[in-house]
Amino acid sequence: MSQDAIPESWKPALEPVLATPEARRLGGWLKAEEQAGKQIFPPRGQRLRALELTPLDTVKVVILGQDPYHGPGQAHGLSFSVPEGVAVPPSLVNIYKELESDLGVKPGPGGNLEHWAKQGVLLLNNSLTVEAGKAGSHAKQGWDVITDAAIAAVAEREAPTVFILWGSHAQTKAARIPGLANSEAHLVLKSVHPSPLSAYRGFFGSKPFSKANAFLREHGRDPIEW
């Protein structure tokens, strides 16, 4: 990950983890995959974008994704987000529908969520890379140890934080994070995934955005301008 340096605010939490055998194996494996000609998304330099845009001391909300989008030009280091000019993926379409229903916010034409990240919404995927066209292809290659440490670092702070967990994958991951599973300091919001396959089974109507902002206000933190 030479071109994806750990942002300064995250170094105390992540540098020890990067020295572990699991992280070293991941780095070697990614290098070998790229040398073999496989296309990996997002490209180098964007894989830690979520951490760059949302320093640890600014995190107010965590939205956990599973892995990056695996289509050309879609992934740019933020869960559920795509760059300007890229068609809005189905799950994000449903997120936008719930946002409008919940807060009356009409989303813009694009799917770039950097404006959330810059306000303290950590848009973190469980795996930070994926092979082109193969969803979940890097899920068991070692990213867990790094992203678990990032979430644990957020959960261990005193600052009240909202964790939004859409789908069983995110909920299972959060359950193993020390300081989060039984936390009274933070708000954990759970629902089914916004995917078209499940959104009508409890995602729509869950009101995560208004609940998150109400919690932040109650604890003296500025709400998110979703």
BAMISE-755479 format. One record per residue (C-alpha): residue in three letters; residue number from 0; x, y, z. Coordinates in steps of 0.25 Angstrom, whole numbers, plus 5000, padded with zeros to 4 digits. Layout:
// residues N
+------+-----+------+------+------+
: code : pos :    u :    v :    w :
+------+-----+------+------+------+
:  ALA : NUM :    X :    Y :    Z :
...
+------+-----+------+------+------+
//
This chain:
// residues 226
+------+-----+------+------+------+
: code : pos :    u :    v :    w :
+------+-----+------+------+------+
:  MET :   0 : 5000 : 5000 : 5000 :
:  SER :   1 : 5012 : 5009 : 4997 :
:  GLN :   2 : 5003 : 5019 : 4989 :
:  ASP :   3 : 4992 : 5018 : 5000 :
:  ALA :   4 : 4999 : 5024 : 5012 :
:  ILE :   5 : 4991 : 5024 : 5025 :
:  PRO :   6 : 4986 : 5038 : 5028 :
:  GLU :   7 : 4992 : 5044 : 5040 :
:  SER :   8 : 4980 : 5044 : 5050 :
:  TRP :   9 : 4979 : 5029 : 5047 :
:  LYS :  10 : 4993 : 5025 : 5049 :
:  PRO :  11 : 4993 : 5022 : 5064 :
:  ALA :  12 : 4981 : 5012 : 5062 :
:  LEU :  13 : 4986 : 5006 : 5049 :
:  GLU :  14 : 5001 : 5005 : 5049 :
:  PRO :  15 : 5002 : 4994 : 5059 :
:  VAL :  16 : 4992 : 4986 : 5051 :
:  LEU :  17 : 5000 : 4988 : 5038 :
:  ALA :  18 : 5012 : 4981 : 5044 :
:  THR :  19 : 5004 : 4968 : 5046 :
:  PRO :  20 : 5006 : 4956 : 5038 :
:  GLU :  21 : 4992 : 4957 : 5032 :
:  ALA :  22 : 4994 : 4971 : 5027 :
:  ARG :  23 : 5007 : 4968 : 5021 :
:  ARG :  24 : 5001 : 4956 : 5014 :
:  LEU :  25 : 4990 : 4965 : 5009 :
:  GLY :  26 : 5000 : 4975 : 5003 :
:  GLY :  27 : 5008 : 4964 : 4996 :
:  TRP :  28 : 4996 : 4958 : 4991 :
:  LEU :  29 : 4991 : 4971 : 4985 :
:  LYS :  30 : 5004 : 4973 : 4978 :
:  ALA :  31 : 5004 : 4959 : 4972 :
:  GLU :  32 : 4990 : 4961 : 4967 :
:  GLU :  33 : 4993 : 4974 : 4960 :
:  GLN :  34 : 5006 : 4968 : 4954 :
:  ALA :  35 : 4998 : 4957 : 4949 :
:  GLY :  36 : 4990 : 4967 : 4941 :
:  LYS :  37 : 4977 : 4967 : 4949 :
:  GLN :  38 : 4969 : 4979 : 4950 :
:  ILE :  39 : 4967 : 4984 : 4964 :
:  PHE :  40 : 4957 : 4995 : 4969 :
:  PRO :  41 : 4959 : 5005 : 4974 :
:  PRO :  42 : 4972 : 5009 : 4967 :
:  ARG :  43 : 4984 : 5011 : 4976 :
:  GLY :  44 : 4984 : 5025 : 4983 :
:  GLN :  45 : 4969 : 5024 : 4986 :
:  ARG :  46 : 4968 : 5011 : 4995 :
:  LEU :  47 : 4969 : 5019 : 5008 :
:  ARG :  48 : 4960 : 5031 : 5003 :
:  ALA :  49 : 4950 : 5029 : 5014 :
:  LEU :  50 : 4961 : 5031 : 5024 :
:  GLU :  51 : 4967 : 5043 : 5017 :
:  LEU :  52 : 4954 : 5051 : 5016 :
:  THR :  53 : 4949 : 5047 : 5030 :
:  PRO :  54 : 4960 : 5049 : 5041 :
:  LEU :  55 : 4958 : 5040 : 5053 :
:  ASP :  56 : 4955 : 5052 : 5062 :
:  THR :  57 : 4944 : 5057 : 5053 :
:  VAL :  58 : 4936 : 5044 : 5052 :
:  LYS :  59 : 4921 : 5046 : 5056 :
:  VAL :  60 : 4915 : 5035 : 5047 :
:  VAL :  61 : 4920 : 5022 : 5042 :
:  ILE :  62 : 4913 : 5015 : 5030 :
:  LEU :  63 : 4919 : 5001 : 5028 :
:  GLY :  64 : 4919 : 4995 : 5014 :
:  GLN :  65 : 4923 : 4982 : 5009 :
:  ASP :  66 : 4933 : 4984 : 4998 :
:  PRO :  67 : 4936 : 4994 : 4987 :
:  TYR :  68 : 4927 : 4994 : 4974 :
:  HIS :  69 : 4934 : 4985 : 4964 :
:  GLY :  70 : 4930 : 4992 : 4951 :
:  PRO :  71 : 4939 : 5001 : 4943 :
:  GLY :  72 : 4940 : 5015 : 4949 :
:  GLN :  73 : 4931 : 5013 : 4960 :
:  ALA :  74 : 4939 : 5011 : 4973 :
:  HIS :  75 : 4947 : 5023 : 4978 :
:  GLY :  76 : 4949 : 5019 : 4993 :
:  LEU :  77 : 4936 : 5022 : 5000 :
:  SER :  78 : 4925 : 5012 : 5003 :
:  PHE :  79 : 4913 : 5014 : 4994 :
:  SER :  80 : 4918 : 5026 : 4987 :
:  VAL :  81 : 4923 : 5027 : 4972 :
:  PRO :  82 : 4930 : 5038 : 4965 :
:  GLU :  83 : 4923 : 5050 : 4958 :
:  GLY :  84 : 4918 : 5046 : 4944 :
:  VAL :  85 : 4916 : 5031 : 4948 :
:  ALA :  86 : 4902 : 5025 : 4948 :
:  VAL :  87 : 4896 : 5024 : 4962 :
:  PRO :  88 : 4896 : 5010 : 4967 :
:  PRO :  89 : 4883 : 5003 : 4971 :
:  SER :  90 : 4886 : 5002 : 4986 :
:  LEU :  91 : 4890 : 5017 : 4986 :
:  VAL :  92 : 4877 : 5020 : 4978 :
:  ASN :  93 : 4870 : 5014 : 4990 :
:  ILE :  94 : 4878 : 5021 : 5000 :
:  TYR :  95 : 4874 : 5034 : 4993 :
:  LYS :  96 : 4859 : 5030 : 4993 :
:  GLU :  97 : 4860 : 5028 : 5008 :
:  LEU :  98 : 4867 : 5041 : 5011 :
:  GLU :  99 : 4856 : 5048 : 5003 :
:  SER : 100 : 4845 : 5041 : 5011 :
:  ASP : 101 : 4852 : 5043 : 5024 :
:  LEU : 102 : 4857 : 5057 : 5023 :
:  GLY : 103 : 4851 : 5063 : 5011 :
:  VAL : 104 : 4865 : 5064 : 5005 :
:  LYS : 105 : 4865 : 5063 : 4989 :
:  PRO : 106 : 4879 : 5058 : 4985 :
:  GLY : 107 : 4886 : 5064 : 4974 :
:  PRO : 108 : 4888 : 5057 : 4961 :
:  GLY : 109 : 4901 : 5049 : 4964 :
:  GLY : 110 : 4905 : 5039 : 4974 :
:  ASN : 111 : 4918 : 5045 : 4980 :
:  LEU : 112 : 4916 : 5045 : 4995 :
:  GLU : 113 : 4929 : 5053 : 4998 :
:  HIS : 114 : 4921 : 5064 : 5004 :
:  TRP : 115 : 4916 : 5054 : 5015 :
:  ALA : 116 : 4930 : 5049 : 5018 :
:  LYS : 117 : 4936 : 5063 : 5019 :
:  GLN : 118 : 4925 : 5066 : 5030 :
:  GLY : 119 : 4929 : 5054 : 5039 :
:  VAL : 120 : 4922 : 5042 : 5032 :
:  LEU : 121 : 4932 : 5031 : 5031 :
:  LEU : 122 : 4928 : 5023 : 5018 :
:  LEU : 123 : 4937 : 5010 : 5021 :
:  ASN : 124 : 4936 : 4997 : 5014 :
:  ASN : 125 : 4940 : 4984 : 5020 :
:  SER : 126 : 4949 : 4981 : 5009 :
:  LEU : 127 : 4956 : 4993 : 5002 :
:  THR : 128 : 4959 : 4986 : 4989 :
:  VAL : 129 : 4952 : 4977 : 4979 :
:  GLU : 130 : 4955 : 4970 : 4966 :
:  ALA : 131 : 4948 : 4976 : 4954 :
:  GLY : 132 : 4935 : 4969 : 4952 :
:  LYS : 133 : 4936 : 4960 : 4964 :
:  ALA : 134 : 4928 : 4964 : 4976 :
:  GLY : 135 : 4934 : 4960 : 4989 :
:  SER : 136 : 4947 : 4954 : 4983 :
:  HIS : 137 : 4956 : 4961 : 4993 :
:  ALA : 138 : 4947 : 4958 : 5005 :
:  LYS : 139 : 4956 : 4948 : 5012 :
:  GLN : 140 : 4970 : 4954 : 5008 :
:  GLY : 141 : 4973 : 4961 : 5021 :
:  TRP : 142 : 4966 : 4975 : 5020 :
:  ASP : 143 : 4957 : 4971 : 5032 :
:  VAL : 144 : 4969 : 4973 : 5042 :
:  ILE : 145 : 4971 : 4987 : 5037 :
:  THR : 146 : 4956 : 4992 : 5036 :
:  ASP : 147 : 4953 : 4985 : 5049 :
:  ALA : 148 : 4964 : 4994 : 5056 :
:  ALA : 149 : 4959 : 5006 : 5049 :
:  ILE : 150 : 4945 : 5004 : 5054 :
:  ALA : 151 : 4950 : 5000 : 5068 :
:  ALA : 152 : 4958 : 5013 : 5069 :
:  VAL : 153 : 4945 : 5021 : 5066 :
:  ALA : 154 : 4937 : 5012 : 5077 :
:  GLU : 155 : 4948 : 5014 : 5087 :
:  ARG : 156 : 4947 : 5030 : 5087 :
:  GLU : 157 : 4938 : 5037 : 5097 :
:  ALA : 158 : 4931 : 5045 : 5086 :
:  PRO : 159 : 4917 : 5040 : 5084 :
:  THR : 160 : 4916 : 5034 : 5070 :
:  VAL : 161 : 4905 : 5027 : 5061 :
:  PHE : 162 : 4908 : 5014 : 5055 :
:  ILE : 163 : 4899 : 5011 : 5043 :
:  LEU : 164 : 4899 : 4996 : 5040 :
:  TRP : 165 : 4891 : 4992 : 5027 :
:  GLY : 166 : 4890 : 4977 : 5025 :
:  SER : 167 : 4895 : 4965 : 5032 :
:  HIS : 168 : 4910 : 4966 : 5028 :
:  ALA : 169 : 4912 : 4980 : 5034 :
:  GLN : 170 : 4904 : 4976 : 5047 :
:  THR : 171 : 4913 : 4963 : 5048 :
:  LYS : 172 : 4925 : 4971 : 5047 :
:  ALA : 173 : 4921 : 4982 : 5057 :
:  ALA : 174 : 4917 : 4971 : 5067 :
:  ARG : 175 : 4932 : 4967 : 5068 :
:  ILE : 176 : 4938 : 4981 : 5070 :
:  PRO : 177 : 4942 : 4983 : 5085 :
:  GLY : 178 : 4935 : 4995 : 5091 :
:  LEU : 179 : 4923 : 4995 : 5081 :
:  ALA : 180 : 4915 : 4982 : 5083 :
:  ASN : 181 : 4910 : 4986 : 5096 :
:  SER : 182 : 4913 : 5001 : 5096 :
:  GLU : 183 : 4904 : 5011 : 5103 :
:  ALA : 184 : 4912 : 5023 : 5098 :
:  HIS : 185 : 4908 : 5021 : 5084 :
:  LEU : 186 : 4896 : 5019 : 5075 :
:  VAL : 187 : 4895 : 5007 : 5067 :
:  LEU : 188 : 4885 : 5007 : 5056 :
:  LYS : 189 : 4882 : 4994 : 5049 :
:  SER : 190 : 4873 : 4990 : 5037 :
:  VAL : 191 : 4873 : 4981 : 5025 :
:  HIS : 192 : 4882 : 4985 : 5013 :
:  PRO : 193 : 4878 : 4996 : 5003 :
:  SER : 194 : 4880 : 4987 : 4992 :
:  PRO : 195 : 4867 : 4985 : 4983 :
:  LEU : 196 : 4867 : 4971 : 4987 :
:  SER : 197 : 4864 : 4974 : 5002 :
:  ALA : 198 : 4861 : 4989 : 5003 :
:  TYR : 199 : 4846 : 4987 : 5004 :
:  ARG : 200 : 4848 : 4977 : 5016 :
:  GLY : 201 : 4851 : 4988 : 5026 :
:  PHE : 202 : 4861 : 4998 : 5020 :
:  PHE : 203 : 4850 : 5007 : 5015 :
:  GLY : 204 : 4844 : 5015 : 5027 :
:  SER : 205 : 4856 : 5012 : 5036 :
:  LYS : 206 : 4859 : 5027 : 5036 :
:  PRO : 207 : 4874 : 5026 : 5039 :
:  PHE : 208 : 4877 : 5040 : 5035 :
:  SER : 209 : 4867 : 5047 : 5045 :
:  LYS : 210 : 4871 : 5037 : 5056 :
:  ALA : 211 : 4886 : 5040 : 5054 :
:  ASN : 212 : 4884 : 5055 : 5054 :
:  ALA : 213 : 4875 : 5055 : 5067 :
:  PHE : 214 : 4885 : 5047 : 5074 :
:  LEU : 215 : 4896 : 5056 : 5070 :
:  ARG : 216 : 4888 : 5068 : 5075 :
:  GLU : 217 : 4885 : 5062 : 5088 :
:  HIS : 218 : 4900 : 5060 : 5091 :
:  GLY : 219 : 4904 : 5074 : 5087 :
:  ARG : 220 : 4910 : 5070 : 5073 :
:  ASP : 221 : 4906 : 5077 : 5060 :
:  PRO : 222 : 4896 : 5069 : 5051 :
:  ILE : 223 : 4900 : 5065 : 5037 :
:  GLU : 224 : 4895 : 5072 : 5025 :
:  TRP : 225 : 4891 : 5060 : 5018 :
+------+-----+------+------+------+
//
